[in-house]
Amino acid sequence: MLGRLLDGRYRIIQILGSGGFSKTYIAEDTKLYNTQCVVKQLKPQVNEPTTLQLARRLFDSEAQLLHELGYHDQIPQLLAHFEENEEFYLVQQLIVGHPLNRELTPGQKWSEDYVINLLINILQPLAFVHEHHVIHRDLKPSNLIRRHSDGKIVLIDFGAVKHISTQIASVPDRTKMTVSIGTPGYMPSEQSRGNPKFSSDIYAVGIIGIQALTGLMPDQLPEEDHAQMRWRHLVDISPKLADILDRMVRYDFRQRYQSATQVLHIVQELTNSHTAQPPLITITYPPINQLSHRQRTLYSPSPPALPQYCQETALPNEVLPSEISTVIAPYIKVGWGFYLQWVFMTFFGYVGGLLIGFNFLAVAGDFAAVCFWGLAIGVKQWIILRRKVFRPSWLWIFTTTLSVIIPFFLVGGLNNFQNFAILHGLSVGIAQWLVLRRLVYKAGWWILVNAVGGWVGGIISGAVLVWLLRNPKISNKA
């Protein structure tokens, strides 16, 4: 297989691992400056037409899912997928980093600050996964990669990822199969019986948090008669964090938190009350510059093929560690103060920009006046918004300005103010949605609220923005 050219562009240069019906390779993209990537090969066990057709449908469906999940910064991107010689291939982004089990070594107890930020770092991409109605089903330290470039946690091994309602039909009798996918210790009882829930992933994250605090592996944690873990006596942490972790790992899935977003908000609030400043966490990273071209530790999800356990790829033992300090920013509250500032700045942008633009710049023409008006709105809003999001300021300002210019000339100025207001509200909603959709859940509401009443000085849109910013997809502040 080494040296083979796949799809006319991906040259295999190294074997990463194999298991079940799949193999994993490192390849070079010969049509993109020999950029390295991960290629996953899926070979169906039987080559009869019915089986191939079923595998092809499953492959296409799961490839589309991986593509959608890859929009999140902490999930590897799917670069391509194709079929060749009745074998299926996924091409995925390489992640340079080390697995979390390098940090969570037996006997190593981490601080409460570390664990809080670790939970947030894991729950942010997991909330995105759950929002897409997907269960990861194999969350464990070796499937969580600390990316060296920025210290963020990346979720890998989506070979176990399935839609909640997916059932695989066997051939030829079309009977339904239930497959248990996961790792003992991090897998709750309902998942081991082949009935995973969203809360099954939350259980795994809770176990990881307890492991980080106690320095004990999951099978070393003592249990009470009713299968509830006893671990609080082993650590000295705040009761609030202990209560959160206890609820995450309840034996009965109905007693756990039901979504990653719910837990994320609670842990983020705990961060606000626990520390005023983001804690400085010193983590040991293998230095990238000490690795050869082919020695770098690269991670990517296993293919969503027939259900199987995924093989792990270990870090080279000879790599010497070096210390890098990573600051993980805490969650920033969005409340009445933000709302009032948003309303004031939006009103000032609309009224002030209109008066100044059409009174002092009118001599330069309508285009100059309306450009200034749009810029005034965009800049004033960005002054408030810039502390909550990390997207470039020019993008928000540029899209907002266009949403003023285009309706102005489409309706022929402000003489037909009613039509201008409606068209402007719709335009600004769509334009600003392009920024918000990558930052918050349910960003589509931004289009509706602006179309209905976004032009009313930000009174309505401000309330909706507060609600949206309380449901971030990823860390709002990079």
Secondary structure as UniProt FT lines:
FT   TURN            2..3
FT   STRAND          5..6
FT   TURN            7..9
FT   STRAND          10..19
FT   TURN            20..21
FT   STRAND          22..29
FT   TURN            30..34
FT   STRAND          35..42
FT   HELIX           49..69
FT   TURN            70..71
FT   TURN            73..74
FT   STRAND          78..84
FT   TURN            85..86
FT   STRAND          87..92
FT   STRAND          95..99
FT   HELIX           100..102
FT   TURN            106..107
FT   HELIX           112..131
FT   TURN            132..133
FT   STRAND          134..135
FT   HELIX           141..143
FT   STRAND          144..147
FT   TURN            148..150
FT   STRAND          153..155
FT   HELIX           158..160
FT   STRAND          162..163
FT   TURN            164..165
FT   STRAND          168..169
FT   TURN            171..173
FT   STRAND          176..177
FT   TURN            184..186
FT   HELIX           189..192
FT   TURN            193..194
FT   HELIX           198..214
FT   HELIX           218..220
FT   TURN            225..226
FT   HELIX           232..234
FT   HELIX           239..248
FT   HELIX           253..255
FT   HELIX           260..274
FT   STRAND          280..285
FT   HELIX           288..290
FT   TURN            293..295
FT   STRAND          298..299
FT   TURN            317..318
FT   STRAND          322..327
FT   HELIX           336..360
FT   HELIX           362..364
FT   HELIX           366..385
FT   TURN            386..388
FT   HELIX           393..410
FT   TURN            411..412
FT   TURN            415..416
FT   HELIX           417..436
FT   TURN            437..439
FT   TURN            441..443
FT   HELIX           444..453
FT   TURN            454..458
FT   HELIX           459..469
//
